Amino acid sequence: MKHIAIVVPEFPIASETFIVTEIQALAKAGHKVTVFCFIKRELDITLPANVSVIDINSASNRGVSTFVAKRPFAIAKALICAQHQHAITTKSLLLYGAKLAYLASQHHCAHFHCHFLHCSLAYTLVAARWLDISTSSVGHGHDVYVNNDDIQFKLSACDFSIAICQDMVETFQRLGAKHTHLLHSGVDVSRFITHSAPKNKQLELLFVGHLVEKKGIVYALQALALIAENQRPHLDIVGQGPSQKQLYNLIKKLKLKASVRLLGYRSPHWIGQEGSNYDCFVAPFCPSEDGDSETEPMVLKEAMAMGLPVITSDVMGCSEIVTKDTGYIVAPRDVIALKLAIESFMQCQNNVREQMRVLARQRVEQYFNAQIQARRLSHLIEGTRIK
C-alpha cells in the first residue's frame, strides 16, 4: 500500500481532531503515514508508533540542492505549476515545494494528501511535480469560500479532490475540479462513551469549540435569557478563543451567571468521557462578517457519537449530519427559533430523548465512522495513477 504524505499548514491543532482521526484510521487500514507541516506545535496527542511528524523547514539546504540537481527534467514541471499560481511568489513556491519534495523522497512517500486548499496545497502541488507522484486535496470551508486564491487551478491540478459535504461537491464541480468525491470526515466512535440519558434536575446543555464569531454562541446565550429563570437549562461552554471576553461580558449583562459556565479548554479525553453526561449539544453556527462559516462541523458528529441530540443551525453540511430524529436545525442567528428548539427538547418525554440518543449514535456509526471513511479514501489513493 502507498506511503501517504499528509500535508497540513500546522500540526497538531487542538480543534482539528479530524486530521488526527484520519491519520490513525489510515494507519489502521494498513498505510504508512508521514505528516508534513510548515509549523510544528507541541500538543499532547496520540499517534500510531510508526507515524512521523516532519517540519518542512527542517530540510537541509545542502540536501535540497542535491535533490534538485539530480532532477533537471522536473524543474520545468515544477516551474510551470508555480507560474500558474499567483497568490504566492514563484520563488517561494519553488523553494518550499523543493523542500517538501526532498523530505517526502527521503521518507519514500508515494502520494500527497493535503488538507486545506490555500498555501499548503500550493506548495504540495509543486512538490508533486518534483517527484511525479499523485496528489489529493480536502477542502474545509474557509479555504474554499474565503481564502481561496488560485482555487480553480489547484483543483484542476489535483488527481482528485475530497469535498466534505454536498454543497462543496457542487462548488468544486462549478470550479472545474478534475475528480470530486464526497467523503464526510469520520469519527473514531471508540473514543466516545455513550449511555442512557442522565437524570439531571435541570436540562444540561453542552457546547464545545473554538470561541469565535462563526460558532454563534452569543445567540445561544440570548436564547437562554428568553427562557424563564426557574425553567432555564444550564449551559457549559468548553473552549478558548478571541470571543471569550465578549462572552463573559454578555453572560454578566444577561444575568446568566447562575446558568452558564465558561469552562475553558478541556482535553479530548475529558470530552469523550464526560460529554454523555449532558442532555443535549447546542451549536448555533452562523457565517461571520468576513464570510467564513462552518462546513460539515466535526463537533456535531462527535456529540452524536456520545449519544447527544443536537440543536444547531442550517449552515453548510449540518443538514447532512443532523436529522429530525436526532435533533433540531434552525436558521442562523434566529434567537427565537433557537429558544423554541431548546424548549421543544425540554418538553420531550424521557423515552423520546432516549430514542434520540440511540439514533444519534447509530447515525454516526453508520455514516461517519472513521474506519469506513479511511477505507474509502485508501481505495481512492490506491486507484490514482502516476502522471
C-alpha positions in Angstrom: 0.0 0.0 0.0 1.1 3.5 -0.7 3.1 5.5 1.8 0.9 8.6 2.3 2.3 12.1 3.0 -0.3 14.1 4.7 0.4 17.8 4.3 -1.1 20.5 6.6 -0.3 24.1 7.4 0.2 23.4 11.2 0.2 20.3 13.3 -1.2 19.4 15.7 -4.1 21.9 16.2 -6.5 21.1 19.1 -9.6 22.0 17.0 -8.6 19.8 14.1 -9.2 16.4 15.6 -10.5 15.2 12.2 -6.9 15.1 10.9 -5.5 13.0 13.8 -8.5 10.7 13.5 -7.9 10.3 9.7 -4.2 9.6 10.3 -5.0 6.9 12.9 -7.6 5.3 10.6 -5.3 5.3 7.6 -2.6 3.7 9.6 -5.0 1.1 10.9 -6.1 0.4 7.3 -2.5 -0.6 6.5 -0.9 2.6 5.2 2.4 4.1 6.3 1.7 7.7 7.0 4.1 10.7 7.5 2.8 14.1 8.4 4.5 17.2 6.9 3.7 20.7 8.3 5.0 24.2 8.0 4.6 24.9 11.7 5.1 22.1 14.2 3.4 22.6 17.5 3.8 20.9 20.9 0.5 19.3 21.9 -0.2 16.0 23.7 -1.7 13.8 21.1 -1.6 10.1 20.4 -0.4 8.9 17.0 0.5 5.4 15.9 4.1 4.4 16.7 5.2 4.4 13.0 3.7 7.9 12.2 6.3 10.7 12.0 5.7 14.4 12.0 8.1 16.4 10.0 8.6 20.2 10.0 9.2 21.2 6.3 11.5 23.9 7.5 13.9 21.2 8.8 15.0 20.3 5.3 18.8 21.0 4.9 19.8 23.4 2.2 22.5 21.0 1.0 20.1 18.1 0.8 17.5 20.1 -1.1 20.2 21.4 -3.5 21.4 17.9 -4.3 17.8 16.7 -4.7 17.1 19.5 -7.3 20.4 18.9 -9.1 19.5 15.3 -9.7 16.2 16.1 -11.3 16.8 18.6 -14.2 13.8 17.4 -16.1 11.4 18.0 -13.2 12.4 21.7 -12.9 10.2 22.6 -15.9 7.1 20.9 -14.5 7.6 22.5 -11.1 8.1 25.9 -12.7 5.0 25.7 -14.8 3.0 24.6 -11.8 4.4 27.5 -9.8 3.7 30.1 -12.6 0.0 29.1 -12.7 -0.4 30.3 -9.2 -0.4 34.0 -8.3 -1.1 34.3 -4.5 2.5 33.2 -3.6 5.7 34.2 -5.4 7.2 31.7 -7.9 10.5 31.8 -5.9 8.7 30.8 -2.7 6.7 28.0 -4.4 9.8 26.5 -5.9 11.8 26.7 -2.7 9.3 25.2 -0.3 8.0 22.9 -2.9 11.5 21.5 -3.3 11.9 21.2 0.5 8.7 19.3 0.8 9.6 17.1 -2.2 13.1 16.4 -0.8 11.7 15.3 2.6 9.0 13.2 1.1 11.5 11.4 -1.1 13.7 10.8 2.0 10.7 9.0 3.5 9.8 7.2 0.3 6.3 8.7 0.1 4.1 7.8 -2.9 1.1 10.1 -2.5 0.5 13.6 -1.2 -2.8 14.1 0.6 -3.3 17.8 1.5 -5.8 19.2 4.0 -6.9 22.8 3.2 -6.7 24.4 -0.3 -4.7 27.5 0.4 -0.9 27.7 0.9 -0.3 24.1 1.9 -1.8 22.9 -1.3 0.1 25.5 -3.4 3.4 24.1 -2.2 2.2 20.5 -2.3 1.3 20.7 -6.0 4.8 22.0 -6.8 6.4 19.2 -4.7 4.3 16.6 -6.5 5.8 17.9 -9.8 9.3 17.5 -8.5 8.6 13.8 -7.6 5.9 13.0 -10.2 3.6 11.5 -7.7 -0.2 11.7 -7.3 -1.9 14.3 -5.1 -5.3 14.7 -3.5 -6.8 17.6 -1.5 -9.5 18.1 1.1 -11.5 21.4 1.3 -12.8 22.5 4.7 -14.6 25.8 4.4 -12.6 29.0 4.8 -10.1 27.7 2.3 -12.9 27.2 -0.2 -15.2 30.1 0.3 -12.9 32.9 1.8 -9.2 32.4 1.4 -9.4 30.7 -1.9 -6.7 32.2 -4.2 -5.9 30.1 -7.3 -8.5 27.6 -6.3 -9.6 26.7 -9.9 -6.0 25.8 -10.9 -5.4 23.9 -7.7 -8.5 21.7 -8.1 -7.7 21.0 -11.7 -4.1 20.1 -10.8 -5.1 17.5 -8.2 -5.6 13.9 -9.2 -8.8 14.0 -7.1 -10.4 16.3 -4.6 -12.4 15.5 -1.5 -15.5 17.6 -0.6 -16.8 17.1 2.9 -20.5 18.0 2.1 -22.8 18.1 -0.9 -22.7 21.8 -1.2 -18.9 21.7 -1.5 -19.2 18.9 -4.2 -21.3 21.3 -6.3 -18.8 24.2 -5.7 -15.9 22.0 -6.8 -17.7 20.9 -9.9 -18.5 24.5 -10.9 -14.9 25.4 -10.4 -13.8 22.6 -12.8 -12.3 20.1 -10.4 -10.9 17.1 -12.2 -12.4 14.4 -10.0 -14.5 15.2 -6.9 -15.6 12.7 -4.3 -17.9 13.3 -1.4 -16.3 11.9 1.7 -17.6 13.1 5.1 -14.9 13.4 7.8 -15.0 10.4 10.1 -15.3 9.9 13.8 -13.4 7.4 15.9 -16.5 6.1 17.7 -14.4 4.1 20.2 -13.2 7.4 21.8 -16.7 8.3 22.9 -18.7 6.8 25.8 -22.5 6.7 25.4 -25.1 5.7 28.0 -28.7 6.3 28.9 -30.0 9.8 29.4 -28.7 11.3 32.7 -31.2 12.2 35.4 -30.3 15.8 35.7 -32.6 18.1 37.7 -32.4 20.7 35.0 -31.5 20.2 31.4 -27.7 20.3 30.9 -26.5 21.7 27.6 -23.0 21.5 26.2 -21.1 23.5 23.6 -17.5 22.6 22.6 -15.4 24.6 20.1 -13.1 27.5 19.4 -14.7 30.6 20.7 -15.1 32.7 17.6 -17.9 34.6 15.9 -18.9 31.8 13.5 -19.8 29.5 16.4 -22.8 31.7 17.1 -22.6 31.2 20.9 -23.9 34.7 21.5 -27.3 33.6 20.1 -27.4 30.6 22.4 -26.9 33.0 25.3 -29.6 35.3 24.0 -32.0 32.4 23.6 -31.4 31.1 27.2 -32.0 34.6 28.5 -35.5 34.5 27.0 -36.4 31.3 29.0 -37.9 31.7 32.4 -35.2 31.5 35.1 -36.9 28.7 37.0 -37.0 26.6 33.8 -33.8 27.7 32.2 -31.3 24.9 31.2 -27.7 25.0 32.3 -25.1 25.5 29.6 -21.4 24.6 29.8 -19.1 26.2 27.2 -15.9 24.3 26.6 -13.2 26.0 24.6 -11.0 29.1 24.3 -10.7 31.8 21.7 -10.9 35.5 20.8 -14.6 35.7 21.8 -14.0 34.6 25.4 -14.1 38.0 27.0 -17.1 39.1 24.9 -19.0 36.0 26.1 -18.1 36.6 29.7 -19.4 40.2 29.5 -22.6 39.0 27.7 -23.2 36.4 30.4 -22.9 39.1 33.0 -25.1 41.5 31.1 -27.9 38.9 30.5 -27.7 37.8 34.1 -26.9 34.2 33.2 -24.0 33.6 35.6 -26.2 31.0 37.5 -26.9 29.2 34.3 -23.8 29.4 32.1 -20.2 28.3 32.8 -17.2 29.1 30.7 -15.0 26.0 31.4 -12.1 26.9 29.1 -10.0 24.2 27.5 -10.8 20.5 28.2 -8.9 17.6 26.7 -10.4 15.4 24.0 -10.3 12.6 26.6 -12.3 14.7 29.1 -14.9 15.4 26.3 -15.1 11.8 25.3 -15.6 10.6 28.9 -17.8 13.4 30.2 -19.8 14.5 27.2 -22.5 11.9 27.5 -23.4 13.2 31.0 -25.1 16.1 29.3 -28.6 16.1 27.8 -28.1 17.9 24.6 -25.4 19.6 22.4 -26.0 23.2 21.3 -24.1 24.7 18.3 -25.9 27.7 16.7 -23.4 28.3 13.9 -23.6 31.4 11.7 -21.5 33.0 8.9 -19.0 35.5 10.3 -18.7 39.1 8.9 -15.9 38.1 6.5 -18.0 35.2 5.1 -16.3 32.4 7.0 -18.6 29.7 8.1 -18.6 26.1 9.5 -18.6 23.4 6.9 -19.9 19.9 7.9 -18.8 20.5 11.5 -17.0 17.6 13.0 -18.1 18.6 16.5 -21.7 17.7 15.7 -20.7 14.2 14.8 -18.6 13.8 17.9 -21.5 15.0 20.0 -23.8 12.4 18.3 -21.1 9.8 18.9 -21.6 10.4 22.6 -25.4 9.9 22.1 -26.2 13.6 22.4 -29.2 15.1 20.5 -28.1 18.2 18.7 -29.6 21.7 18.3 -27.8 23.5 15.5 -28.1 26.0 12.6 -28.7 25.4 8.9 -25.2 26.1 7.7 -23.3 24.1 5.2 -23.3 20.4 5.8 -25.3 20.4 9.1 -28.5 19.0 7.5 -26.4 16.1 6.2 -25.5 15.2 9.8 -28.5 16.1 11.9 -31.9 14.7 11.2 -35.3 15.4 12.8 -34.9 12.1 14.7 -31.6 13.2 16.2 -32.0 16.9 16.8 -33.2 20.3 15.6 -31.9 22.7 12.9 -32.9 26.4 12.9 -31.9 29.3 10.8 -28.6 31.0 11.7 -28.9 34.0 14.1 -32.6 33.2 14.7 -32.8 33.6 18.5 -36.5 33.0 18.8 -36.2 29.7 16.7 -33.3 28.7 18.9 -35.3 29.3 22.1 -38.2 27.3 20.7 -36.0 24.4 19.8 -34.5 24.3 23.3 -38.0 24.5 24.8 -39.2 21.8 22.5 -36.4 19.5 23.6 -37.2 20.4 27.3 -40.7 19.2 26.8 -39.8 15.9 25.2 -40.7 12.8 27.2 -37.8 10.8 28.6 -38.4 7.9 26.2 -38.2 10.3 23.3 -34.9 11.8 24.5 -33.6 8.3 25.0 -34.5 7.3 21.4 -32.8 10.4 20.1 -29.6 9.4 21.9 -29.7 5.9 20.4 -30.4 7.2 16.9 -27.7 9.8 17.1 -25.0 7.3 18.0 -26.3 4.9 15.3 -26.2 7.5 12.6 -22.5 8.3 13.3 -21.7 4.6 13.3 -23.4 4.1 10.0 -22.5 7.2 8.1 -19.5 8.9 9.8 -17.3 6.0 11.0 -13.7 7.0 10.6 -12.5 3.5 9.8 -15.1 3.1 7.0 -14.2 6.5 5.6 -10.5 5.7 5.7 -11.0 2.6 3.7 -12.9 4.6 1.1 -10.0 7.2 1.0 -7.5 4.4 0.8 -9.3 2.9 -2.2 -9.2 6.3 -4.0 -5.5 6.8 -3.2 -4.6 3.3 -4.3 -6.5 3.9 -7.5 -4.7 7.0 -8.6 -2.1 6.8 -11.3 1.2 8.5 -11.6 1.1 11.1 -14.3 
